[in-house]
Amino acid sequence: MKKILISLILLIGISVSVNAWTNPLTRQGEWDLYGIGDPYILKYRGVYYLYCSTRDHQTGVKCWSTKDFKTWSNAIMCSTDPITKTAYAPEVFYSNGKFYMYTSPSGQGHYVLESNSPTGPFVRVTENLGRSIDGSVFINDDGNWYFYYADGNGIIGCLMPTPTTFGTGVNLNARVGNAWTEAPCVFKRNDVYYLLYTGNHVLSKGYRVDYAKNTAGPISAYTPQATQNPILISTEGTHYGLGHGTAFIGPDLDSYYFTYHNLAGDYGVGPFRRLNIDRIAWNGDKLLMLGPTTWEQQDIQLADMTDYFDRTEPGADWSVTDGGTWSVVNEDFLLQNSTDNAEGVYYKMIHTQSTSNDYTAEFSLKEFAGNGNTAAYGVVFGYQDEQNYGIATLHSSSNKLEVKFLLNNVWSIPQSAVLPATFNHNTWHHIRIEKTGVEYKFFVDGMRKFSISSDLSGGKIGYLTYLSQAHFGYIAFSNQVNGSGIFDIYKPVPGTIDAVHYINGGNGVGYSDLTSGNTGRGKNIRNDDVDIRTSNEGGVAITDNQSGEWYKYNINVKLTGEYNIGLRYATNTTDCKVRIRQGDEDVTGVVNLPSTGGSSNWRTQTIQAVNLKKGFQTLRVEIVEGGFDFYNLQFTTCNSTAASITDEFTNAFNYYWNYSDGPWAVTDGKAVMNGYGKRTMGNTGWTDFTVQTDIVYKRNMNAGIIFRVNNPALGGAGKDPNNDPRLGTDFYQGYFVTLGANSVILGKQNYSWRALTSAPGSYQLNQQYTIKVVVRGDNFKVYVDDMDNPKIDYTDPQPFISGKVGLRAHDCEVEFDNFSVEARVISEGTAINALKNTIKPHVYPNPASDRLMVDNVGHFDKLSVFGIEGKKIYEKEIAAMQYSIDVSKFDPGVYLLFLYDKYGKRVTKRFIKV
């Protein structure tokens, strides 16, 4: 009854308003037991439209609309065409007054549906065009259309002769884990083509997103970004199976976002998935995914000025210059209805608000009728007075975009670009302007037409006509451009923040720089005194740092507690020192940064057990001594509590193992595997430790210790027949040590294998060896039998900085015994631990009705819930700082929650279920 009541409340509501967002999200009218899967977002005339897949065996496609991502419409059934039964991944694209929907019902090939409105009704206009599933469209700057789709050999792309026909497919060299790959998303930014794609199975917790890029063309071979991939993944806890989404530009006209789904179950009507949105940041052409996040994020930012003309008259924010007949029609758009211009006189309507010197502006417009071959309609930008402004005009007679600047009452020579032959001036179009310094970029319907340099500075924007009747709609400007919108955003922690993303405000506010001038001006949007240089890591780094300089960063900390900070730097100097403050509080003390041997030799120094407070905070990175180049900060959760765990596999695996896949067994006091599998124990916050095991290879030699493990997963869809155990042994992030016949091998697994180093040795089947790995910071020592002299002594220049430990086997029969791990106590002075003894478990809400949250439990290994009569009703192993317990089915009453650490010490919390 309670679920029915909640559903009725949602159906009655007209709209939902929120002040921020917390993943996963819920929209009114989602498919019951199916949610929102394969989300796609279209922007049209300043309004965003969200589309998703259709629940199995149901007909129709649902969509939602929003202007600000705070207030959403109720669900809109935008198509009821019979072909939309079980419609997979519908995506909608606009062109010349028509909206085209591409979908693959039940994954059995694509159909195209068409509508005059983004909310439908969409009606089928083609037969089955094939091409598998997950079709997506990209329109290049020259107006050519391209279609992308999923394939077992990777993402395929093809030219589209028309919006309803496909050309010959080309493999784009984008494949996740050498297996099934889907959900292509292509866009172009600053002359670089980006391809995001997902693999391998929608029901796998290891469903994840990679990206690739090129500068050659939409269907040229893409280069996967192997050092970053996967850019979106989470496999443990309650937020997993992440992927299949859309990159889009937000309402501030500058910031990029990625919408995707997470897997929430399977109730027999297709996978139950939920909507998520996270930010994308940029460092040069390097894409940085600021996620996944599952805690409250800062609002999606809006433009500095926006007008939808959703009223009866233009209003006081608009002024008319030089005449014309201007009015608002249907509370929807602005009409200029006169065509009697004097020669050379433009009818202009100008908004009263001015841009900054650097800005982005967007406009929507269409021509109603023109009077002669010189008729034009368009936009005004940089308006200061009648002697200084710029115009970008569309000319239906010549089918061109023309741009010119008026400076000191002198017109520049016009520059023009031909529009596509199919361009229909009597339908809505969009113009976009990006201004950075003296460079202007002009886009029409997303197609970049040209760039122009001009000394015209920022100013007011508006619309104009010349011998033309025209309609003008949504208009906006933002004082952010080329990715600058990310600088002041509170970025998620855990996560990674690039050094160049310090906050705005200038010298003394966002940074302190002791030398005037920027040695890297022009390499990034930062045009201040901070010195930057191109980095071989991608994008730019801050360079020439010196004692007394500092940088501030806005961060959004998930939970109060301990974190590891990986500071990535390069230096020839041996006496570099750094300190980090949260607000005014020193949270690290002075940290030494050893020489890396050169400015191109990057290294990550892990600062352990840094206590950070929850919420929106500001960090300051201070250069205390010496000089170094600074690239980024990586934050992970930390567990600094000492641990000593041994498993002798006497009768079964002990209590501490918290992940397992494959046919593991305990036989005759040994952990036995014959085939493929892995298992882990410990905490993802572990950084420094020693792990050891005895091992006997029975068949083949590809098994051993895994360490600093994160995000382990099965190789497919759980127990589904599509699960691939061979893939599964590679589905984790971390390191692997194994013996071979002639060597001991150390490698790195990031859902793809990379050998790091090896050492010679002779090893054979049916003989016991003891392997020990000592992990300290970025250095790993591997011992075999001789526990005093390492076979391998390796420093990883780009390490995983924390994670669990465990065992792995790939296509072999193997026995393990005497497995042990000793996790280090963080040494004094490594970090300032002012909060360490004050962080206590927190249970809320209390009383609870549906879900009970348990915070600050990173130092515990297990939780149990008992009824007041002493009966255990819930138990869970802990591998995170926060847990959520579904108590909706608990009977009303008083309950006791017990938290256990590795020594058996217990903390008790009391809560009430109502």
Buried (B, 14 or more C-beta within 10 A) or exposed (E): EEEEEEEEEBEEEEEBEEEEBEBBBEBBBBBEBBBBBBBBBBBBBBBBBBBBBBBBEBBBBBBBBBBBBBEBBBBBBBBEBEBBBBBBBBBBBBBBEBBBBBBBBBBEBBBBBBBEEBBBBBEBBBEEBEBBBBBBBBBBBEBBBBBBBBBEEBBBBBBBEEBBBBBEBBBBBBBBBBBBBBBBBBBBBEEBBBBBBBBBBBBBBBBBBBBBBBEEEBBBEBBBBEEBBBBBBBBBEBBBBBBBBBBBBBBBBBBBBBBBBBBBEBEEBBBBBBBBBBBBBBBBBBBBBBBBBBBBBBBBBBBBBBBBBEEEEBEEEBEBBEBBBBEBEEEBBBBBBBBEBEEEEBBBBBBEEBBBEBBBBBBBBBBBBBBEEBBBBBBBBBBBEEEBBBBBBBBBEBBBBBBBBBBEEEEBEEBBBEBBEEBBBEBBBBBBBBBBEEBBBBBBBBBBBBEBEBEBBBBBBBBBBBBBBBBBBBBBBBBBBBBBBBBBBBBBBBBBBBBBBBBBEEBEEBBBBEEEEBEBBEBBBBBBBBBBBBBEBBBBBBBBBBEEBBBBBBBBBBBBBBBBBBBBBBBBEEEBBBBBBBEEBBBBBEBEBBBBEEBEBBBBBBBBBBBBBBBEBBBBBBBBBBBBBBBBBBBBBBBBBEBEBEBBBEEEBBBBBBBBBBEBEBEEEBBBBBBBBBBBBBBBBBBBBBBBBBBBBBEBBBBBBBBBBBBBBBBBBBEEEBBBBEBBBBBBBBBBBBBBEEBBBBBBBBBBEEEBBBBEBEBEBEEEBBBBBBBBBBEBBBBBEEEEEBBBEBEBEBBBBBBBBBBBBBBBBBBBBBBBBBBBEBEEEBBBBEBBEEBEBBBEEBEBBEEBBBBBBBBBBBBBBBBEEEEEEBEEBBBBBBBBBEBEEBEEEEBBBBBBBBEEEEBEBEBBBE
